[in-house]
Amino acid sequence: MAKVPCLADVCMVPIGTNSASVSDFVTLIERKIRESPLKSTLHSAGTTIEGPWDEVMSLIGEIHEYAHANGYVRIQSDIRIGTRTDKVQTAQDKIDVVLKKLNQ
């Protein structure tokens, strides 16, 4: 499987629940993500997961399985994945560059 480092921005939404709120679902999934050795950053519209492609994709599959095992019948996920080969760059590095430019 692919080993290229990646940043995956994942937004998972449960479909067919009894509430418009998804905070209980997000908390459940975020706990599972944080059990992983991969670096992750929670934000207002999802979580960014950093690591080798195969490990990130495996974790995304695991959190889908975990959601289903916890009674969520249908999950819709949007995933944006970025890869870069010219240098190593974390999600925080990307934020820091923009913040620096904003302060100039």
N, CA, C and O atoms as a DFTB+ gen file, in Angstrom:
416 C
 N C O
     1  1       0.828      -1.194       0.000
     2  2       0.000       0.000       0.000
     3  2       0.870       1.256       0.000
     4  3       2.049       1.202       0.351
     5  1       0.300       2.353      -0.384
     6  2       1.027       3.620      -0.481
     7  2       1.523       4.099       0.877
     8  3       0.820       3.993       1.882
     9  1       2.735       4.625       0.892
    10  2       3.354       5.117       2.129
    11  2       3.572       6.625       2.112
    12  3       4.069       7.175       3.094
    13  1       3.213       7.312       1.024
    14  2       3.449       8.745       0.914
    15  2       2.795       9.472       2.096
    16  3       1.649       9.183       2.439
    17  1       3.511      10.408       2.718
    18  2       2.907      11.164       3.814
    19  2       1.731      11.987       3.298
    20  3       1.768      12.515       2.187
    21  1       0.694      12.086       4.116
    22  2      -0.470      12.854       3.692
    23  2      -1.129      13.560       4.860
    24  3      -0.922      13.221       6.026
    25  1      -1.923      14.544       4.509
    26  2      -2.827      15.211       5.436
    27  2      -4.226      14.930       4.918
    28  3      -4.553      15.277       3.783
    29  1      -5.049      14.305       5.741
    30  2      -6.419      14.000       5.331
    31  2      -7.386      14.759       6.221
    32  3      -7.389      14.598       7.441
    33  1      -8.190      15.574       5.603
    34  2      -9.216      16.319       6.316
    35  2     -10.504      15.519       6.199
    36  3     -11.033      15.339       5.102
    37  1     -11.009      15.038       7.335
    38  2     -12.148      14.130       7.352
    39  2     -13.323      14.766       8.074
    40  3     -13.182      15.258       9.194
    41  1     -14.477      14.752       7.432
    42  2     -15.722      15.199       8.047
    43  2     -16.722      14.055       7.925
    44  3     -17.168      13.728       6.825
    45  1     -17.073      13.448       9.060
    46  2     -18.031      12.337       9.082
    47  2     -19.354      12.828       9.649
    48  3     -19.385      13.531      10.659
    49  1     -20.443      12.455       8.995
    50  2     -21.770      12.868       9.430
    51  2     -22.672      11.639       9.500
    52  3     -22.792      10.905       8.520
    53  1     -23.308      11.409      10.648
    54  2     -24.256      10.307      10.737
    55  2     -25.569      10.703      10.057
    56  3     -26.033      11.833      10.207
    57  1     -26.150       9.793       9.327
    58  2     -27.399      10.048       8.614
    59  2     -28.530       9.288       9.330
    60  3     -28.357       8.140       9.738
    61  1     -29.683       9.948       9.476
    62  2     -30.854       9.279      10.033
    63  2     -30.904       9.222      11.544
    64  3     -31.503       8.305      12.104
    65  1     -30.288      10.181      12.217
    66  2     -30.368      10.219      13.678
    67  2     -31.585      11.038      14.095
    68  3     -32.232      11.677      13.265
    69  1     -31.885      11.011      15.384
    70  2     -33.066      11.713      15.896
    71  2     -32.803      13.169      16.259
    72  3     -33.695      13.842      16.775
    73  1     -31.601      13.666      16.001
    74  2     -31.254      15.020      16.399
    75  2     -30.447      15.710      15.308
    76  3     -29.719      15.070      14.549
    77  1     -30.590      17.023      15.247
    78  2     -29.769      17.811      14.324
    79  2     -28.340      17.948      14.849
    80  3     -27.415      18.198      14.076
    81  1     -28.160      17.783      16.161
    82  2     -26.840      17.889      16.766
    83  2     -26.012      16.641      16.461
    84  3     -26.533      15.526      16.466
    85  1     -24.717      16.837      16.196
    86  2     -23.819      15.709      15.960
    87  2     -22.680      15.661      16.974
    88  3     -21.728      14.903      16.793
    89  1     -22.763      16.458      18.035
    90  2     -21.657      16.534      18.990
    91  2     -21.392      15.207      19.694
    92  3     -20.233      14.884      19.955
    93  1     -22.422      14.429      20.009
    94  2     -22.193      13.114      20.629
    95  2     -21.439      12.193      19.673
    96  3     -20.524      11.476      20.078
    97  1     -21.829      12.220      18.415
    98  2     -21.160      11.412      17.397
    99  2     -19.716      11.856      17.223
   100  3     -18.809      11.023      17.199
   101  1     -19.495      13.164      17.102
   102  2     -18.145      13.686      16.912
   103  2     -17.254      13.310      18.099
   104  3     -16.094      12.945      17.912
   105  1     -17.788      13.396      19.305
   106  2     -17.028      13.032      20.501
   107  2     -16.633      11.565      20.458
   108  3     -15.491      11.224      20.766
   109  1     -17.553      10.699      20.084
   110  2     -17.278       9.264      19.977
   111  2     -16.145       9.003      18.985
   112  3     -15.206       8.264      19.284
   113  1     -16.239       9.608      17.817
   114  2     -15.254       9.393      16.761
   115  2     -13.915      10.021      17.124
   116  3     -12.865       9.427      16.881
   117  1     -13.945      11.205      17.698
   118  2     -12.699      11.885      18.062
   119  2     -11.927      11.089      19.122
   120  3     -10.698      11.037      19.080
   121  1     -12.631      10.477      20.060
   122  2     -11.954       9.631      21.056
   123  2     -11.212       8.482      20.372
   124  3     -10.073       8.170      20.720
   125  1     -11.867       7.863      19.402
   126  2     -11.258       6.752      18.666
   127  2     -10.042       7.233      17.877
   128  3      -9.012       6.559      17.862
   129  1     -10.146       8.366      17.236
   130  2      -9.019       8.908      16.474
   131  2      -7.838       9.163      17.402
   132  3      -6.697       8.872      17.042
   133  1      -8.093       9.700      18.586
   134  2      -7.022      10.042      19.529
   135  2      -6.349       8.813      20.131
   136  3      -5.261       8.922      20.696
   137  1      -6.975       7.658      20.019
   138  2      -6.330       6.408      20.456
   139  2      -5.233       5.983      19.475
   140  3      -4.357       5.190      19.819
   141  1      -5.286       6.507      18.275
   142  2      -4.312       6.181      17.237
   143  2      -2.993       6.905      17.506
   144  3      -2.984       7.978      18.109
   145  1      -1.878       6.318      17.059
   146  2      -0.598       7.024      17.181
   147  2      -0.436       8.155      16.164
   148  3       0.520       8.926      16.246
   149  1      -1.354       8.261      15.215
   150  2      -1.262       9.316      14.210
   151  2      -1.621      10.667      14.822
   152  3      -2.459      10.754      15.719
   153  1      -0.976      11.710      14.327
   154  2      -1.268      13.059      14.783
   155  2      -2.587      13.506      14.163
   156  3      -2.851      13.254      12.987
   157  1      -3.411      14.175      14.969
   158  2      -4.680      14.679      14.451
   159  2      -5.003      16.018      15.096
   160  3      -4.549      16.337      16.194
   161  1      -5.805      16.785      14.370
   162  2      -6.224      18.094      14.848
   163  2      -7.727      18.233      14.621
   164  3      -8.189      18.227      13.480
   165  1      -8.475      18.358      15.694
   166  2      -9.906      18.606      15.604
   167  2     -10.135      20.067      15.234
   168  3      -9.465      20.955      15.762
   169  1     -11.073      20.319      14.334
   170  2     -11.464      21.687      14.008
   171  2     -12.980      21.726      13.878
   172  3     -13.643      20.705      14.061
   173  1     -13.521      22.867      13.572
   174  2     -14.974      23.048      13.628
   175  2     -15.756      22.238      12.599
   176  3     -16.962      22.045      12.758
   177  1     -15.096      21.766      11.557
   178  2     -15.815      21.038      10.511
   179  2     -15.204      19.670      10.226
   180  3     -15.374      19.129       9.133
   181  1     -14.492      19.108      11.206
   182  2     -13.906      17.786      11.010
   183  2     -12.606      17.631      11.762
   184  3     -12.350      18.324      12.747
   185  1     -11.788      16.710      11.285
   186  2     -10.496      16.428      11.891
   187  2      -9.469      16.232      10.784
   188  3      -9.742      15.572       9.781
   189  1      -8.293      16.806      10.974
   190  2      -7.187      16.574      10.057
   191  2      -6.311      15.484      10.657
   192  3      -5.886      15.589      11.808
   193  1      -6.041      14.445       9.887
   194  2      -5.218      13.317      10.322
   195  2      -3.950      13.317       9.477
   196  3      -4.007      13.431       8.252
   197  1      -2.802      13.188      10.145
   198  2      -1.501      13.238       9.468
   199  2      -0.787      11.901       9.591
   200  3      -0.801      11.275      10.651
   201  1      -0.164      11.470       8.505
   202  2       0.643      10.266       8.566
   203  2       0.798       9.614       7.215
   204  3       0.381      10.173       6.200
   205  1       1.401       8.424       7.189
   206  2       1.532       7.682       5.940
   207  2       0.143       7.331       5.377
   208  3      -0.778       6.985       6.117
   209  1       0.026       7.431       4.066
   210  2      -1.246       7.207       3.380
   211  2      -1.953       5.939       3.868
   212  3      -3.132       5.991       4.219
   213  1      -1.262       4.820       3.894
   214  2      -1.918       3.562       4.247
   215  2      -2.432       3.570       5.682
   216  3      -3.491       3.008       5.958
   217  1      -1.700       4.196       6.595
   218  2      -2.142       4.247       7.989
   219  2      -3.330       5.193       8.170
   220  3      -4.241       4.908       8.947
   221  1      -3.320       6.309       7.457
   222  2      -4.431       7.257       7.527
   223  2      -5.700       6.618       6.961
   224  3      -6.768       6.713       7.567
   225  1      -5.583       5.968       5.802
   226  2      -6.759       5.326       5.200
   227  2      -7.280       4.185       6.081
   228  3      -8.489       3.983       6.195
   229  1      -6.374       3.457       6.689
   230  2      -6.770       2.380       7.591
   231  2      -7.549       2.945       8.781
   232  3      -8.574       2.388       9.175
   233  1      -7.066       4.044       9.349
   234  2      -7.763       4.663      10.480
   235  2      -9.147       5.151      10.059
   236  3     -10.108       4.984      10.809
   237  1      -9.262       5.737       8.900
   238  2     -10.573       6.205       8.430
   239  2     -11.540       5.025       8.315
   240  3     -12.701       5.136       8.708
   241  1     -11.070       3.900       7.779
   242  2     -11.911       2.700       7.725
   243  2     -12.288       2.213       9.121
   244  3     -13.429       1.816       9.358
   245  1     -11.325       2.244      10.042
   246  2     -11.585       1.806      11.418
   247  2     -12.618       2.686      12.108
   248  3     -13.463       2.182      12.848
   249  1     -12.561       4.003      11.875
   250  2     -13.544       4.854      12.541
   251  2     -14.940       4.679      11.935
   252  3     -15.944       4.858      12.624
   253  1     -15.002       4.333      10.664
   254  2     -16.307       3.991      10.084
   255  2     -16.846       2.726      10.750
   256  3     -18.002       2.689      11.171
   257  1     -16.013       1.694      10.845
   258  2     -16.437       0.456      11.496
   259  2     -16.844       0.706      12.945
   260  3     -17.824       0.134      13.422
   261  1     -16.103       1.550      13.639
   262  2     -16.385       1.876      15.033
   263  2     -17.743       2.571      15.162
   264  3     -18.521       2.264      16.065
   265  1     -18.016       3.504      14.259
   266  2     -19.312       4.189      14.279
   267  2     -20.452       3.196      14.073
   268  3     -21.464       3.254      14.771
   269  1     -20.290       2.291      13.120
   270  2     -21.327       1.289      12.876
   271  2     -21.492       0.365      14.079
   272  3     -22.615       0.017      14.444
   273  1     -20.390      -0.030      14.690
   274  2     -20.448      -0.900      15.872
   275  2     -21.133      -0.211      17.045
   276  3     -21.617      -0.872      17.963
   277  1     -21.173       1.123      17.012
   278  2     -21.825       1.885      18.070
   279  2     -23.238       2.319      17.693
   280  3     -23.790       3.240      18.295
   281  1     -23.817       1.658      16.700
   282  2     -25.229       1.853      16.394
   283  2     -25.554       2.850      15.305
   284  3     -26.729       3.058      15.001
   285  1     -24.565       3.468      14.712
   286  2     -24.836       4.393      13.619
   287  2     -24.901       3.600      12.324
   288  3     -23.905       3.030      11.879
   289  1     -26.075       3.571      11.732
   290  2     -26.331       2.707      10.582
   291  2     -25.746       3.272       9.289
   292  3     -25.258       2.526       8.440
   293  1     -25.802       4.589       9.149
   294  2     -25.334       5.207       7.902
   295  2     -24.425       6.387       8.216
   296  3     -24.759       7.249       9.028
   297  1     -23.280       6.411       7.563
   298  2     -22.292       7.471       7.753
   299  2     -21.920       8.034       6.389
   300  3     -21.677       7.290       5.439
   301  1     -21.879       9.351       6.309
   302  2     -21.411      10.020       5.094
   303  2     -20.121      10.742       5.441
   304  3     -20.088      11.530       6.386
   305  1     -19.070      10.486       4.698
   306  2     -17.788      11.147       4.950
   307  2     -17.315      11.921       3.738
   308  3     -17.416      11.464       2.600
   309  1     -16.801      13.098       4.012
   310  2     -16.098      13.889       3.008
   311  2     -14.639      13.892       3.421
   312  3     -14.311      14.176       4.573
   313  1     -13.762      13.575       2.473
   314  2     -12.340      13.482       2.770
   315  2     -11.567      14.256       1.708
   316  3     -11.738      14.034       0.510
   317  1     -10.715      15.168       2.168
   318  2      -9.774      15.856       1.280
   319  2      -8.391      15.413       1.695
   320  3      -8.059      15.440       2.880
   321  1      -7.582      15.007       0.736
   322  2      -6.252      14.499       1.046
   323  2      -5.218      15.287       0.256
   324  3      -5.344      15.486      -0.953
   325  1      -4.197      15.726       0.973
   326  2      -3.091      16.427       0.324
   327  2      -1.800      15.652       0.532
   328  3      -1.536      15.137       1.618
   329  1      -1.007      15.579      -0.516
   330  2       0.318      14.965      -0.427
   331  2       1.334      15.945      -0.981
   332  3       1.018      16.810      -1.797
   333  1       2.563      15.783      -0.513
   334  2       3.627      16.673      -0.956
   335  2       4.933      15.902      -0.903
   336  3       5.204      15.208       0.077
   337  1       5.751      16.015      -1.953
   338  2       7.005      15.265      -1.980
   339  2       8.243      16.141      -1.868
   340  3       9.346      15.624      -1.695
   341  1       8.081      17.474      -1.964
   342  2       9.258      18.340      -1.934
   343  2       9.733      18.655      -0.523
   344  3      10.890      19.029      -0.331
   345  1       8.842      18.507       0.484
   346  2       9.249      18.728       1.873
   347  2       8.213      18.117       2.812
   348  3       7.083      17.823       2.421
   349  1       8.628      17.938       4.049
   350  2       7.712      17.448       5.090
   351  2       7.001      18.664       5.652
   352  3       7.635      19.657       6.008
   353  1       5.683      18.582       5.730
   354  2       4.904      19.713       6.221
   355  2       3.716      19.203       7.018
   356  3       2.922      18.403       6.524
   357  1       3.601      19.673       8.255
   358  2       2.465      19.297       9.096
   359  2       1.308      20.260       8.868
   360  3       1.464      21.300       8.230
   361  1       0.156      19.901       9.396
   362  2      -0.993      20.797       9.311
   363  2      -0.682      22.110      10.025
   364  3      -1.042      23.183       9.541
   365  1      -0.016      22.027      11.171
   366  2       0.330      23.246      11.911
   367  2       1.302      24.118      11.116
   368  3       1.203      25.345      11.144
   369  1       2.236      23.489      10.412
   370  2       3.156      24.258       9.559
   371  2       2.374      25.102       8.549
   372  3       2.698      26.267       8.320
   373  1       1.360      24.515       7.961
   374  2       0.574      25.223       6.954
   375  2      -0.150      26.417       7.569
   376  3      -0.214      27.488       6.965
   377  1      -0.692      26.232       8.766
   378  2      -1.380      27.316       9.467
   379  2      -0.390      28.422       9.826
   380  3      -0.669      29.607       9.641
   381  1       0.770      28.014      10.341
   382  2       1.780      28.988      10.761
   383  2       2.232      29.882       9.615
   384  3       2.451      31.075       9.820
   385  1       2.375      29.334       8.417
   386  2       2.792      30.124       7.254
   387  2       1.765      31.211       6.966
   388  3       2.132      32.359       6.716
   389  1       0.502      30.865       6.998
   390  2      -0.550      31.856       6.717
   391  2      -0.614      32.896       7.828
   392  3      -0.751      34.087       7.546
   393  1      -0.518      32.469       9.089
   394  2      -0.550      33.435      10.196
   395  2       0.622      34.410      10.113
   396  3       0.462      35.599      10.389
   397  1       1.779      33.918       9.740
   398  2       2.957      34.778       9.576
   399  2       2.711      35.821       8.501
   400  3       3.041      36.995       8.667
   401  1       2.122      35.374       7.388
   402  2       1.846      36.306       6.289
   403  2       0.782      37.312       6.670
   404  3       0.833      38.455       6.216
   405  1      -0.172      36.929       7.483
   406  2      -1.213      37.851       7.945
   407  2      -0.615      38.954       8.822
   408  3      -1.115      40.078       8.842
   409  1       0.443      38.630       9.534
   410  2       1.069      39.591      10.442
   411  2       2.085      40.493       9.759
   412  3       2.646      41.381      10.401
   413  1       2.330      40.285       8.484
   414  2       3.316      41.125       7.772
   415  2       2.690      42.418       7.286
   416  3       3.369      43.239       6.670
